[in-house]
């Protein structure tokens, strides 16, 4: 597949497989969305019911555990798939894709 990562749903849970560059892309997207939403790291971690360390690890591209990504996406008003698609669009430089993402209520 040319090294690209693809999300999948397994047992109703979001799974991200791929290379470290994809983890960085997800982390950068989470950080950008957090800042755009006006949340500090502590505030988003609290909203997502995760530890501050877990959020920092995601933003730093160190880890992207499926449950953590799912909780962060929901706290930002997105589905995990929407978060992944936005990260993929930003990674490929296609800003028009991420503008079409509607947040879930």
Buried (B, 14 or more C-beta within 10 A) or exposed (E): EEEEBEBEEEEEEBBBEBEEEBBBBBBBBBBBBBEEBEBEBEBBBBBBEBEBEBBBBBBEBBBBBBEBBBBBBBBBEBBBBBBBBBBBBBBEEEEEBBEEBEEEE
